[in-house]
């Protein structure tokens, strides 16, 4: 064929089906490829597909994250948290299945009819502090599942009728909070009428002034009612009669003048603190369920007439004007004086007569466990008063006018664990014979700030569980008594005692036997100057167990070169402030966490090695109010690294006539301290040596310069023969 000569041999071979060049074969005769080779060729395809799917997954996750944070809300466990997002409307792009919605602290202003339409599954809605002035009448239409609605700190009083109409859609509502909405009692009655299913209601911080039977009408399921911080001065008879299920009632911070003929037998907890109560009288003959009664911070003059049946567990009467008066010989107030209360209930008039001086009219206190009578005017306790409380575990008579206290048989109760008699006028504490074993449960006994000179012998040693005693600010001495002391407090062999406070007792020098047989972990001897005679040797009996030791202002350091506390290996907290220590104390054990050295006479910090060792354990150290020398701060760098100097801004040092703050100094001493650190003899030598050398050199030069002329002049003048 024409042009055949111009074709290559390889081309001709392919066309003819013959063999070609080595390594090449006709397409029709290709052999199947090996599996390994096929996989290698498909590898790029697999990589491309994997990258594509990863990209899609990342896009999907990015989309989900965007949805979770869309509008600034956070989706958590079927709920949306949109608090404080500066939203002016309810977000419309949240999941329709959301069960909880938190919109607190957003300037919504109005809850429109359509605002919640996209969320029919809502069970809990919180709109605290949203500046709501209006709620649309159909705002809760379709929200039949909502069980909890919080609307505190809004302005619903301005359109309460619309809100009341909106509440008709909340058929399953159990908890409602309307606190801080400037609501009056009429507004409250209108708002509550559609929500008879309520179990918990909060109306605190509103403008309610009086309560009648119409306010809570129909709320038979209500169990908790909070009315604190209103202006309630009157509660009409029958106001709570319809609340058969009410268990907890809070009326604190109101203006109630008295509670007479109290009949809420179903209540478990009643709080009427911070009112203006002068009387509290429970109805007689009723079976009460009351367990906690708080009448503190009122103006009660007489002990309240309490409910019967002995179910009361906690009675709080702090900060009143209470007292017992039967022992007062006052002709103007005879013991038979009575008070009559006229009770008006509709057309019925009843007269309640109460004997003012009847000390046994307190009620049934057989189950009482906590009694707080602090900050009152009790001068004595009637005979048998504590005997009527066999289950009493905590009794506080702090800040009263008790001058003496006599524990009679079966007083105090065997269950008593905490007794606070501090800040009274107690000069005598008497115990009936055979009572020493009657304090088996007492764990804490506070007798501070009284006028005691001693306590009955063996009182503390016989209390097998007594672990904390506070006798601060009493003029006492510890046994064995020093000469001239007729009475003393015996703490020896009180094996259970762990905490002892003796601040400001004017204690004479402590003897080593005073704390024998105890295992104290907390000891406060502050304010007793001279109690340790300048050393801590009197504390050797408890040195191994002490963990907290307060020796503030006890006169340590006078005539003592160094305070040695190496035997106190368990100390965690040490207070040595207000003494006269001139050297850093020797401390033992790595357990120390807090050290107070304020107000001493320290001029130097511990050496670097000691400071490094302290830095391993110390967490807080106080160093101010000491006359430090700025050139004696060897350990300051280690303490600075500790970051535990709590009063760093107040620590100062003196350099010549200047006062510098340590916080403003570098890690080492100031440069001006370099000359002060040099040895004085060496300094003088350095100063004198150059002058002496200068004079010597000058004399030598003059001698060599004027030697021959000078000698010739002398010879000519004196005519001495000489041979040259």
C-alpha positions as CSV (number, residue, x, y, z in Angstrom):
1,X,0.0,0.0,0.0
2,X,1.2,3.5,-0.6
3,X,3.2,5.0,2.3
4,X,3.6,1.6,4.0
5,X,7.3,2.1,4.0
6,X,7.0,5.2,6.2
7,X,5.3,3.4,9.0
8,X,7.2,2.1,11.9
9,X,7.7,-1.6,12.5
10,X,5.7,-1.4,15.7
11,X,2.7,0.1,14.0
12,X,2.7,-2.5,11.3
13,X,2.9,-5.3,13.9
14,X,-0.1,-3.9,15.7
15,X,-2.2,-3.7,12.6
16,X,-1.2,-7.3,11.6
17,X,-1.8,-8.7,15.0
18,X,1.7,-9.9,15.3
19,X,4.1,-9.4,18.1
20,X,5.3,-6.0,18.9
21,X,8.1,-4.5,20.8
22,X,9.0,-6.3,24.1
23,X,6.7,-5.5,26.9
24,X,3.8,-4.4,24.7
25,X,0.9,-6.5,23.5
26,X,-2.1,-5.9,21.2
27,X,-5.2,-4.6,23.1
28,X,-7.2,-7.7,22.0
29,X,-4.7,-9.9,23.7
30,X,-4.3,-8.1,27.2
31,X,-4.2,-10.5,30.2
32,X,-6.3,-9.9,33.3
33,X,-4.6,-7.7,35.9
34,X,-3.4,-8.9,39.3
35,X,-5.7,-8.0,42.3
36,X,-2.9,-6.0,44.0
37,X,-2.4,-3.9,41.0
38,X,-6.1,-3.3,40.8
39,X,-6.3,-2.1,44.4
40,X,-3.4,0.3,43.8
41,X,-5.2,1.8,40.9
42,X,-8.5,2.2,42.9
43,X,-6.7,3.8,46.0
44,X,-7.1,7.3,44.7
45,X,-10.8,6.7,44.1
46,X,-11.3,5.5,47.7
47,X,-9.4,8.5,49.1
48,X,-11.6,10.9,47.1
49,X,-14.8,9.2,48.3
50,X,-13.6,9.2,52.0
51,X,-12.7,12.9,51.8
52,X,-16.1,13.6,50.3
53,X,-18.0,11.8,53.1
54,X,-15.8,13.5,55.8
55,X,-16.6,16.8,54.3
56,X,-20.3,16.1,54.3
57,X,-20.1,14.9,58.0
58,X,-18.3,18.1,59.0
59,X,-20.9,20.2,57.2
60,X,-23.7,18.4,59.0
61,X,-22.1,18.8,62.4
62,X,-21.4,22.5,61.6
63,X,-25.0,22.9,60.8
64,X,-26.1,21.2,64.0
65,X,-23.7,23.4,66.0
66,X,-25.1,26.5,64.3
67,X,-28.6,25.4,65.1
68,X,-27.7,24.8,68.8
69,X,-26.3,28.3,69.1
70,X,-28.6,30.1,66.8
71,X,-30.0,33.2,68.4
72,X,-27.5,32.9,71.2
73,X,-29.3,30.0,72.9
74,X,-27.8,26.8,74.1
75,X,-29.6,23.5,73.7
76,X,-29.2,21.0,76.6
77,X,-31.2,17.9,77.2
78,X,-34.4,18.9,75.4
79,X,-34.3,22.5,76.7
80,X,-33.1,25.8,75.5
81,X,-31.1,28.2,77.7
82,X,-31.4,31.8,76.3
83,X,-30.7,33.7,79.5
84,X,-29.2,37.1,79.2
85,X,-28.9,37.1,75.4
86,X,-30.5,40.6,74.9
87,X,-33.4,39.1,73.0
88,X,-36.4,41.3,72.3
89,X,-38.7,38.3,71.3
90,X,-38.9,34.6,71.9
91,X,-36.6,32.8,69.4
92,X,-38.6,31.1,66.6
93,X,-35.9,28.8,65.4
94,X,-35.5,26.5,68.4
95,X,-36.5,22.8,68.2
96,X,-40.2,22.4,68.3
97,X,-39.8,19.5,70.8
98,X,-38.2,21.7,73.4
99,X,-39.5,20.9,76.9
100,X,-37.7,23.7,78.9
101,X,-37.2,27.3,77.9
102,X,-35.1,29.7,80.0
103,X,-35.5,33.4,78.9
104,X,-34.4,35.1,82.0
105,X,-32.9,38.7,81.8
106,X,-34.0,39.5,78.3
107,X,-35.8,42.7,77.5
108,X,-38.9,41.1,76.0
109,X,-41.4,43.6,77.2
110,X,-44.4,41.7,75.8
111,X,-45.2,38.0,75.5
112,X,-47.3,38.0,72.3
113,X,-50.0,35.5,71.4
114,X,-47.8,33.8,68.8
115,X,-44.6,33.8,70.8
116,X,-44.8,30.2,72.1
117,X,-46.9,28.7,69.4
118,X,-44.0,26.7,67.9
119,X,-43.3,24.9,71.2
120,X,-46.3,22.8,72.1
121,X,-44.2,20.4,74.2
122,X,-43.1,23.0,76.8
123,X,-43.2,21.8,80.4
124,X,-41.1,24.6,82.1
125,X,-40.9,28.3,81.2
126,X,-38.8,30.9,83.0
127,X,-39.2,34.6,82.2
128,X,-37.4,36.1,85.2
129,X,-36.6,39.8,84.9
130,X,-37.8,40.2,81.3
131,X,-39.5,43.6,81.8
132,X,-42.8,42.1,80.9
133,X,-45.6,44.6,81.0
134,X,-48.2,42.5,79.1
135,X,-48.9,38.9,78.3
136,X,-51.2,38.3,75.4
137,X,-54.6,36.7,76.3
138,X,-53.7,33.7,74.0
139,X,-50.0,33.6,74.8
140,X,-50.4,30.1,76.5
141,X,-53.0,28.7,74.1
142,X,-51.8,25.2,73.2
143,X,-49.4,25.0,76.2
144,X,-51.4,22.4,78.1
145,X,-48.2,20.6,79.2
146,X,-46.6,23.5,81.1
147,X,-46.1,22.5,84.8
148,X,-43.7,25.3,85.9
149,X,-44.0,29.0,85.1
150,X,-41.6,31.6,86.6
151,X,-42.5,35.3,86.1
152,X,-40.7,37.1,88.9
153,X,-39.3,40.6,88.7
154,X,-41.6,41.9,85.9
155,X,-44.4,44.5,85.7
156,X,-47.5,42.3,85.4
157,X,-49.5,44.5,87.7
158,X,-50.1,46.9,84.8
159,X,-52.0,44.4,82.7
160,X,-52.9,41.7,85.2
161,X,-56.3,41.0,83.5
162,X,-54.7,40.0,80.3
163,X,-52.3,37.7,82.2
164,X,-55.2,36.2,84.1
165,X,-56.9,35.4,80.8
166,X,-53.7,33.9,79.4
167,X,-53.4,31.6,82.5
168,X,-56.6,29.8,81.5
169,X,-54.5,27.8,79.0
170,X,-52.3,26.4,81.7
171,X,-54.4,23.5,82.8
172,X,-51.4,21.4,84.1
173,X,-49.6,24.2,86.0
174,X,-48.2,23.1,89.3
175,X,-45.6,25.8,90.2
176,X,-46.1,29.5,89.7
177,X,-43.7,32.3,90.7
178,X,-45.1,35.9,90.6
179,X,-42.7,37.5,93.0
180,X,-41.7,41.1,92.5
181,X,-44.5,42.2,90.2
182,X,-46.1,45.0,92.3
183,X,-49.3,43.0,92.7
184,X,-52.0,43.9,95.2
185,X,-54.3,41.3,96.8
186,X,-57.1,42.0,94.2
187,X,-54.7,41.4,91.3
188,X,-53.5,38.2,93.0
189,X,-57.1,36.9,93.4
190,X,-57.8,37.6,89.7
191,X,-54.5,35.9,88.5
192,X,-55.0,32.8,90.6
193,X,-58.6,32.1,89.8
194,X,-57.8,30.2,86.5
195,X,-55.0,28.0,88.0
196,X,-56.7,25.8,90.6
197,X,-54.1,23.1,89.9
198,X,-51.3,24.9,91.7
199,X,-49.1,23.1,94.3
200,X,-46.5,25.8,94.8
201,X,-47.0,29.6,94.7
202,X,-44.5,32.4,95.3
203,X,-45.9,35.9,95.8
204,X,-42.9,37.5,97.6
205,X,-41.9,41.1,97.1
206,X,-45.3,42.4,96.0
207,X,-47.7,45.0,97.4
208,X,-50.2,42.7,99.3
209,X,-51.5,44.4,102.4
210,X,-54.3,42.2,103.7
211,X,-55.6,38.7,103.0
212,X,-59.2,37.5,103.0
213,X,-60.9,34.2,102.0
214,X,-61.3,35.3,98.3
215,X,-57.5,35.6,97.5
216,X,-56.7,31.9,97.5
217,X,-60.1,30.6,96.8
218,X,-60.1,27.3,95.0
219,X,-56.4,26.4,95.5
220,X,-57.1,23.1,97.3
221,X,-54.0,21.4,96.0
222,X,-51.6,24.2,97.1
223,X,-48.8,22.8,99.4
224,X,-46.3,25.7,99.5
225,X,-47.1,29.4,99.7
226,X,-44.5,32.2,99.9
227,X,-45.7,35.6,101.0
228,X,-42.6,37.1,102.4
229,X,-41.6,40.8,101.9
230,X,-45.0,42.2,101.4
231,X,-47.0,44.7,103.5
232,X,-49.4,42.3,105.1
233,X,-50.8,43.7,108.4
234,X,-54.1,41.8,108.5
235,X,-55.2,38.2,107.8
236,X,-58.9,37.8,108.1
237,X,-60.4,34.7,109.6
238,X,-60.8,32.0,107.0
239,X,-58.2,33.4,104.6
240,X,-56.4,30.0,104.5
241,X,-59.4,27.7,105.3
242,X,-59.7,26.6,101.6
243,X,-56.1,25.5,101.5
244,X,-56.6,22.0,102.9
245,X,-53.3,20.7,101.4
246,X,-51.1,23.6,102.6
247,X,-47.9,22.4,104.3
248,X,-45.4,25.3,104.1
249,X,-46.3,29.0,104.7
250,X,-43.8,31.9,104.7
251,X,-45.0,35.2,106.1
252,X,-41.6,36.7,106.9
253,X,-40.9,40.4,106.6
254,X,-44.4,41.7,106.8
255,X,-46.3,43.9,109.3
256,X,-48.4,41.4,111.3
257,X,-49.1,42.7,114.8
258,X,-50.3,39.4,116.3
259,X,-51.5,35.9,115.6
260,X,-54.4,34.9,117.9
261,X,-56.4,31.7,117.6
262,X,-54.0,30.1,115.1
263,X,-55.9,27.2,113.5
264,X,-53.8,26.0,110.5
265,X,-53.6,22.5,111.8
266,X,-52.3,21.0,108.5
267,X,-49.2,23.2,108.4
268,X,-45.7,21.6,108.8
269,X,-43.6,24.7,108.5
270,X,-44.6,28.3,109.5
271,X,-42.2,31.3,109.2
272,X,-43.5,34.6,110.7
273,X,-40.1,36.1,111.4
274,X,-39.4,39.8,111.0
275,X,-42.9,41.0,111.7
276,X,-44.3,43.1,114.6
277,X,-45.8,40.2,116.5
278,X,-46.6,40.8,120.2
279,X,-48.7,37.7,120.7
280,X,-48.8,34.2,119.3
281,X,-51.7,32.1,120.6
282,X,-52.6,28.7,119.1
283,X,-56.1,27.4,119.3
284,X,-56.7,24.9,122.0
285,X,-57.9,21.4,121.5
286,X,-56.7,21.0,117.9
287,X,-54.4,18.3,116.5
288,X,-51.6,20.3,114.9
289,X,-49.0,18.9,112.5
290,X,-46.6,21.8,112.9
291,X,-42.9,20.8,113.0
292,X,-41.0,24.1,112.5
293,X,-42.1,27.5,113.8
294,X,-40.0,30.6,113.3
295,X,-41.1,33.6,115.3
296,X,-37.7,35.2,115.5
297,X,-37.1,39.0,115.1
298,X,-40.5,40.1,116.5
299,X,-41.7,42.0,119.6
300,X,-43.1,39.1,121.6
301,X,-43.3,39.9,125.3
302,X,-44.6,36.5,126.6
303,X,-43.7,33.0,125.7
304,X,-46.0,31.9,122.9
305,X,-48.9,29.6,123.5
306,X,-47.9,26.8,121.2
307,X,-49.8,24.1,119.4
308,X,-50.4,20.8,121.2
309,X,-49.8,17.2,120.2
310,X,-46.0,17.4,120.6
311,X,-45.1,17.3,116.9
312,X,-43.0,20.6,117.1
313,X,-39.4,19.9,116.4
314,X,-37.8,23.4,115.8
315,X,-38.8,26.6,117.7
316,X,-37.0,29.8,116.8
317,X,-37.7,32.8,119.1
318,X,-34.5,34.8,118.6
319,X,-34.5,38.6,119.0
320,X,-37.8,39.3,120.8
321,X,-38.6,40.8,124.2
322,X,-39.4,37.5,125.9
323,X,-39.1,36.8,129.5
324,X,-40.7,35.0,132.5
325,X,-42.2,37.3,135.1
326,X,-43.7,35.1,137.9
327,X,-40.8,35.9,140.2
328,X,-41.2,39.7,139.8
329,X,-42.8,41.3,142.9
330,X,-44.7,44.0,141.1
331,X,-48.0,45.1,142.6
332,X,-49.1,46.6,139.3
333,X,-48.8,43.2,137.6
334,X,-50.1,40.5,140.0
335,X,-49.6,36.9,139.1
336,X,-53.3,36.5,138.5
337,X,-53.4,39.2,135.8
338,X,-55.0,38.1,132.6
339,X,-55.4,39.3,129.0
340,X,-58.6,39.0,127.1
341,X,-58.8,38.7,123.3
342,X,-62.0,39.4,121.5
343,X,-62.3,37.4,118.3
344,X,-64.8,38.5,115.7
345,X,-65.7,35.8,113.2
346,X,-68.6,37.1,111.1
347,X,-71.6,37.4,113.5
348,X,-69.8,35.3,116.1
349,X,-67.9,36.9,118.9
350,X,-65.5,34.9,121.1
351,X,-63.4,35.9,124.1
352,X,-60.0,34.3,124.7
353,X,-58.5,34.7,128.2
354,X,-54.8,34.2,128.8
355,X,-53.0,34.3,132.2
356,X,-50.0,36.5,131.7
357,X,-47.8,34.9,134.3
358,X,-48.6,31.3,133.8
359,X,-45.2,29.8,133.0
360,X,-46.7,26.3,132.3
361,X,-48.9,27.5,129.4
362,X,-46.2,27.1,126.8
363,X,-47.7,24.1,125.2
364,X,-46.6,20.6,124.4
365,X,-42.8,20.6,123.8
366,X,-42.1,16.9,124.3
367,X,-40.8,16.4,120.8
368,X,-38.8,19.7,120.6
369,X,-35.2,19.2,119.4
370,X,-34.0,22.8,118.6
371,X,-34.9,25.8,120.7
372,X,-33.4,29.3,120.1
373,X,-34.1,31.8,122.8
374,X,-31.1,34.1,122.1
375,X,-31.3,37.9,122.2
376,X,-34.2,38.1,124.6
377,X,-34.7,39.3,128.2
378,X,-34.8,36.0,130.2
379,X,-33.7,36.5,133.8
380,X,-34.3,32.9,134.8
381,X,-35.8,29.6,133.6
382,X,-38.9,28.3,135.5
383,X,-38.7,25.1,137.5
384,X,-39.2,22.2,135.2
385,X,-38.9,24.2,132.0
386,X,-36.1,22.1,130.5
387,X,-37.6,18.9,132.0
388,X,-40.6,19.3,129.6
389,X,-38.2,18.9,126.6
390,X,-36.7,15.4,126.9
391,X,-35.7,15.3,123.2
392,X,-34.0,18.7,123.2
393,X,-30.7,18.5,121.3
394,X,-29.8,22.2,120.8
395,X,-30.5,25.1,123.2
396,X,-29.4,28.7,122.7
397,X,-29.8,31.3,125.5
398,X,-27.2,33.6,124.1
399,X,-27.5,37.3,125.0
400,X,-30.1,37.3,127.8
401,X,-30.1,38.5,131.4
402,X,-29.5,35.2,133.2
403,X,-27.7,35.8,136.5
404,X,-27.7,32.2,137.7
405,X,-28.6,28.8,136.4
406,X,-29.5,25.8,138.4
407,X,-29.6,22.4,136.7
408,X,-32.1,20.3,138.6
409,X,-32.7,16.5,138.4
410,X,-33.5,15.5,134.8
411,X,-32.2,18.9,133.6
412,X,-30.8,19.4,131.1
413,X,-32.1,16.6,129.0
414,X,-29.9,13.6,128.3
415,X,-30.2,14.3,124.6
416,X,-28.8,17.8,124.8
417,X,-25.8,18.1,122.5
418,X,-25.2,21.9,122.2
419,X,-25.8,24.4,125.0
420,X,-25.0,28.1,124.4
421,X,-25.2,30.4,127.5
422,X,-22.8,33.0,126.3
423,X,-23.2,36.8,126.8
424,X,-25.3,36.7,129.9
425,X,-24.7,37.8,133.5
426,X,-24.0,34.4,134.9
427,X,-22.1,34.5,138.1
428,X,-23.2,31.1,139.4
429,X,-23.7,27.8,137.7
430,X,-25.2,25.2,140.0
431,X,-25.7,21.5,139.5
432,X,-28.0,19.3,141.6
433,X,-26.3,16.5,143.5
434,X,-25.9,13.4,141.5
435,X,-26.2,15.2,138.2
436,X,-22.6,14.8,137.1
437,X,-23.5,11.8,134.9
438,X,-26.6,13.5,133.5
439,X,-24.7,15.2,130.6
440,X,-23.9,12.1,128.4
441,X,-24.8,13.7,125.1
442,X,-23.3,17.2,125.6
443,X,-20.7,18.0,122.9
444,X,-20.5,21.8,122.8
445,X,-20.8,24.1,125.8
446,X,-20.5,27.9,125.4
447,X,-20.1,29.9,128.6
448,X,-18.2,32.9,127.2
449,X,-18.7,36.5,128.2
450,X,-20.2,35.9,131.6
451,X,-19.1,36.7,135.2
452,X,-18.1,33.2,136.2
453,X,-15.2,32.5,138.6
454,X,-15.5,28.7,138.3
455,X,-17.8,25.8,137.5
456,X,-19.0,22.9,139.5
457,X,-16.1,20.5,140.2
458,X,-15.9,17.5,137.8
459,X,-18.6,18.9,135.4
460,X,-16.4,18.7,132.3
461,X,-14.7,15.4,133.2
462,X,-18.0,13.7,133.7
463,X,-19.3,14.8,130.3
464,X,-18.1,11.8,128.3
465,X,-18.8,13.3,124.9
466,X,-17.9,17.0,125.6
467,X,-15.6,18.0,122.8
468,X,-15.8,21.9,122.7
469,X,-15.8,24.3,125.6
470,X,-15.7,28.1,125.4
471,X,-15.0,30.0,128.6
472,X,-13.6,33.1,127.1
473,X,-14.1,36.5,128.9
474,X,-14.7,35.1,132.3
475,X,-12.4,35.8,135.3
476,X,-11.4,32.2,135.9
477,X,-8.3,30.2,136.7
478,X,-7.5,26.6,135.7
479,X,-7.0,24.0,138.4
480,X,-4.8,23.5,140.2
481,X,-5.6,26.9,141.5
482,X,-2.8,29.4,142.3
483,X,-2.5,30.9,145.7
484,X,-5.2,33.4,146.5
485,X,-7.8,31.8,144.2
486,X,-10.7,30.0,146.0
487,X,-12.3,28.7,142.8
488,X,-11.0,27.2,139.6
489,X,-12.1,25.4,136.5
490,X,-10.9,21.8,136.4
491,X,-10.3,20.5,132.9
492,X,-7.9,17.7,133.8
493,X,-8.8,14.2,132.5
494,X,-11.5,15.5,130.1
495,X,-10.6,12.9,127.6
496,X,-13.2,13.9,125.0
497,X,-12.2,17.6,125.0
498,X,-10.8,18.7,121.7
499,X,-11.5,22.5,121.5
500,X,-10.9,24.9,124.4
501,X,-11.3,28.7,124.2
502,X,-10.0,30.8,127.1
503,X,-9.5,34.2,125.4
504,X,-9.4,37.2,127.7
505,X,-9.8,35.4,131.0
506,X,-7.0,37.1,132.9
507,X,-5.4,33.7,133.5
508,X,-2.5,33.4,135.9
509,X,0.6,31.6,134.6
510,X,-0.4,28.2,133.3
511,X,0.9,25.1,135.0
512,X,1.8,21.9,133.1
513,X,-0.8,19.8,135.0
514,X,-3.7,22.1,134.0
515,X,-4.3,20.3,130.7
516,X,-3.1,16.8,131.8
517,X,-5.3,14.0,130.4
518,X,-6.7,15.9,127.5
519,X,-6.0,15.6,123.8
520,X,-6.7,19.1,122.6
521,X,-6.6,20.0,118.9
522,X,-7.8,23.6,119.2
523,X,-6.6,25.9,122.0
524,X,-7.1,29.7,122.3
525,X,-5.2,31.5,125.1
526,X,-5.3,34.9,123.5
527,X,-5.5,38.1,125.6
528,X,-4.0,36.4,128.7
529,X,-0.8,38.3,129.2
530,X,1.8,36.3,131.1
531,X,-0.2,33.1,130.9
532,X,2.8,31.2,129.5
533,X,5.5,33.0,131.4
534,X,7.4,33.8,128.2
535,X,7.6,30.2,126.9
536,X,5.4,27.3,125.7
537,X,6.6,24.8,128.2
538,X,3.2,24.7,130.0
539,X,1.7,23.3,126.8
540,X,3.8,20.2,126.5
541,X,0.9,18.0,127.6
542,X,-0.9,18.8,124.4
543,X,2.0,19.7,122.1
544,X,1.6,16.5,120.1
545,X,-2.1,16.8,119.3
546,X,-2.6,20.6,118.9
547,X,-3.6,21.6,115.4
548,X,-4.9,25.2,115.9
549,X,-3.1,27.4,118.5
550,X,-4.0,31.0,119.2
551,X,-1.5,32.9,121.4
552,X,-2.4,36.4,120.4
553,X,-1.3,39.1,122.8
554,X,0.0,36.8,125.6
555,X,3.3,38.6,126.2
556,X,5.6,36.3,124.3
557,X,9.1,37.4,123.4
558,X,10.1,39.5,126.4
559,X,13.5,38.4,127.5
560,X,13.2,35.4,125.1
561,X,15.8,35.2,122.3
562,X,13.7,32.8,120.2
563,X,10.4,31.0,120.6
564,X,10.8,27.2,120.2
565,X,7.8,25.3,118.8
566,X,9.6,22.4,117.3
567,X,7.7,19.9,119.5
568,X,4.3,21.0,118.0
569,X,4.5,18.8,114.9
570,X,0.8,18.7,114.1
571,X,0.2,22.5,114.0
572,X,-1.8,23.7,111.0
573,X,-2.8,27.2,112.2
574,X,-0.7,29.3,114.5
575,X,-1.5,32.8,115.7
576,X,1.4,34.7,117.4
577,X,0.2,38.2,116.6
578,X,0.3,41.1,119.1
579,X,3.4,39.8,121.0
580,X,7.0,41.1,121.3
581,X,8.9,38.5,119.3
582,X,12.2,39.8,118.0
583,X,13.2,36.7,116.0
584,X,11.3,34.3,113.7
585,X,10.0,31.4,115.8
586,X,11.4,27.9,115.4
587,X,8.7,25.8,113.9
588,X,8.5,22.0,113.7
589,X,6.6,19.8,111.3
590,X,5.5,20.3,107.7
591,X,1.8,20.5,108.6
592,X,1.7,24.3,109.2
593,X,-0.7,26.0,106.7
594,X,-1.4,29.4,108.3
595,X,0.9,31.6,110.4
596,X,0.1,35.1,111.8
597,X,3.0,37.2,113.0
598,X,1.4,40.6,112.9
599,X,2.2,43.2,115.5
600,X,5.5,41.9,116.8
601,X,9.0,43.3,116.9
602,X,10.6,41.4,114.0
603,X,13.4,43.2,112.2
604,X,14.4,40.3,109.8
605,X,12.6,37.6,108.0
606,X,13.8,33.9,108.3
607,X,16.9,32.9,106.5
608,X,16.5,31.6,103.0
609,X,16.7,27.9,104.0
610,X,14.0,28.3,106.6
611,X,11.8,30.3,104.2
612,X,12.2,27.6,101.6
613,X,11.1,24.9,104.1
614,X,8.1,27.0,105.1
615,X,7.1,27.6,101.5
616,X,6.5,23.9,101.1
617,X,3.5,23.9,103.4
618,X,2.4,27.5,104.2
619,X,-0.7,28.7,102.4
620,X,-1.4,31.9,104.3
621,X,1.1,34.1,106.3
622,X,0.6,37.6,107.9
623,X,3.7,39.7,108.4
624,X,2.7,43.3,108.7
625,X,3.0,45.7,111.6
626,X,6.6,44.7,112.3
627,X,9.7,47.1,112.2
628,X,11.6,45.2,109.5
629,X,15.1,46.3,108.4
630,X,15.2,46.5,104.6
631,X,18.7,45.0,104.7
632,X,17.6,41.9,106.6
633,X,15.3,40.3,104.0
634,X,17.3,37.2,103.1
635,X,14.2,35.0,102.9
636,X,12.0,37.5,101.2
637,X,12.5,36.0,97.7
638,X,11.3,32.6,99.0
639,X,8.3,34.0,100.6
640,X,7.5,36.1,97.5
641,X,7.5,32.9,95.4
642,X,5.1,31.4,98.0
643,X,2.3,33.9,96.9
644,X,0.8,33.4,100.4
645,X,1.5,36.7,102.1
646,X,-2.1,37.8,102.7
647,X,-1.2,41.3,103.9
648,X,1.6,42.0,101.4
649,X,0.4,45.6,100.7
650,X,0.8,46.5,104.4
651,X,4.3,45.0,105.0
652,X,6.9,47.7,105.2
653,X,10.6,48.0,106.1
654,X,13.0,50.8,107.2
655,X,16.0,52.0,105.3
656,X,17.8,54.9,107.0
657,X,15.0,57.3,107.6
658,X,12.7,56.0,104.9
659,X,9.8,53.5,105.1
660,X,9.5,51.3,102.0
661,X,6.8,48.8,101.0
662,X,8.2,45.3,100.5
663,X,5.8,44.8,97.6
664,X,7.7,47.6,95.7
665,X,11.2,46.1,96.3
666,X,12.9,43.7,94.0
667,X,13.7,40.1,95.1
668,X,16.9,41.1,97.0
669,X,17.9,43.9,99.4
670,X,18.2,47.5,98.1
671,X,21.5,48.6,96.7
672,X,22.0,51.0,99.6
673,X,22.4,47.9,101.8
674,X,25.7,46.9,100.2
675,X,27.9,49.2,102.3
676,X,26.0,48.3,105.4
677,X,26.8,44.6,104.9
678,X,30.6,45.2,104.7
679,X,32.8,44.5,107.7
680,X,33.7,47.8,109.5
681,X,37.4,46.9,110.0
682,X,37.8,46.0,106.4
683,X,36.0,49.2,105.4
684,X,38.5,51.3,107.5
685,X,41.4,49.4,106.0
686,X,40.2,50.0,102.5
687,X,39.8,53.7,103.2
688,X,43.2,54.2,105.1
689,X,45.4,52.0,102.8
690,X,45.3,54.3,99.7
691,X,46.1,57.4,101.8
692,X,49.0,55.7,103.5
693,X,50.4,54.4,100.2
694,X,50.1,57.9,98.7
695,X,52.0,59.5,101.6
696,X,54.7,56.8,101.4
697,X,55.2,57.3,97.7
698,X,55.3,61.1,98.0
699,X,57.9,60.9,100.8
700,X,60.1,58.6,98.7
701,X,60.0,60.8,95.7
702,X,60.8,63.9,97.7
703,X,63.7,62.1,99.4
704,X,65.2,60.9,96.1
705,X,64.8,64.3,94.5
706,X,66.2,66.6,97.1
707,X,68.7,64.2,98.8
708,X,72.1,65.5,97.4
709,X,71.4,69.3,97.4
710,X,70.0,69.0,100.8
711,X,73.0,67.3,102.2
712,X,75.4,69.8,100.5
713,X,73.5,72.7,102.1
714,X,73.7,71.1,105.5
715,X,77.4,70.6,105.1
716,X,78.1,74.1,104.0
717,X,76.2,75.5,106.8
718,X,77.5,73.2,109.5
719,X,81.0,72.8,108.0
720,X,81.1,69.1,108.7
721,X,84.1,67.3,107.1
722,X,83.1,64.6,104.8
723,X,84.7,62.6,102.0
724,X,82.9,62.3,98.7
